[in-house]
């Protein structure tokens, strides 16, 4: 198991906790931040790419949605 996959797993857990906390506090920004963190974790874990590439891809996808 490489460190990108471990970091990805951790980011998914962290994102899940952010989503739960955001729902408990009724803070939609925390929910969105948690889902972005989950996406980062999934990309890291599934594809084993580095975090800089993950952030670049997320920014590109976000720009497509505007």
C-alpha positions in Angstrom: 0.0 0.0 0.0 1.5 3.4 -1.0 1.2 6.6 0.9 -1.1 8.2 -1.7 -3.7 5.5 -1.0 -3.3 6.0 2.8 -3.7 9.7 2.4 -6.7 9.2 0.2 -8.3 7.0 2.8 -7.7 9.6 5.5 -9.2 12.4 3.3 -12.3 10.3 2.8 -12.8 9.8 6.5 -12.1 13.5 7.2 -14.6 14.5 4.5 -17.3 12.2 6.0 -16.7 13.9 9.4 -17.0 17.3 7.8 -20.3 16.4 6.2 -21.7 15.1 9.4 -20.6 18.1 11.4 -22.0 20.4 8.7 -25.3 18.7 8.9 -25.4 18.8 12.7 -24.5 22.5 12.8 -26.7 23.3 9.7 -23.7 24.8 7.9 -23.9 24.1 4.2 -20.4 25.3 3.6 -19.0 22.6 5.8 -21.1 20.0 4.0 -19.7 21.1 0.6 -16.1 21.3 2.0 -16.5 17.7 3.3 -17.7 16.5 -0.1 -14.7 18.1 -1.9 -12.4 16.4 0.7 -14.1 13.0 0.0 -13.6 13.5 -3.7 -9.9 14.2 -3.1 -9.6 11.2 -1.0 -11.3 9.0 -3.6 -9.0 10.2 -6.4 -5.9 9.7 -4.3 -7.0 6.2 -3.2 -8.3 4.9 -6.5 -5.7 6.3 -8.8 -2.7 6.9 -6.6 -2.0 10.3 -8.1 -0.4 13.1 -6.1 -2.3 15.8 -4.2 -1.2 18.6 -6.6 -2.7 16.7 -9.5 -5.9 16.0 -7.6 -6.3 19.7 -6.8 -5.6 20.7 -10.4 -8.2 18.2 -11.7 -10.8 19.4 -9.2 -10.2 23.0 -10.2 -10.7 22.0 -13.9 -13.9 20.2 -13.2 -15.2 23.1 -11.1 -14.5 25.5 -13.9 -16.5 23.3 -16.3 -19.5 23.6 -14.0 -19.6 27.4 -14.1 
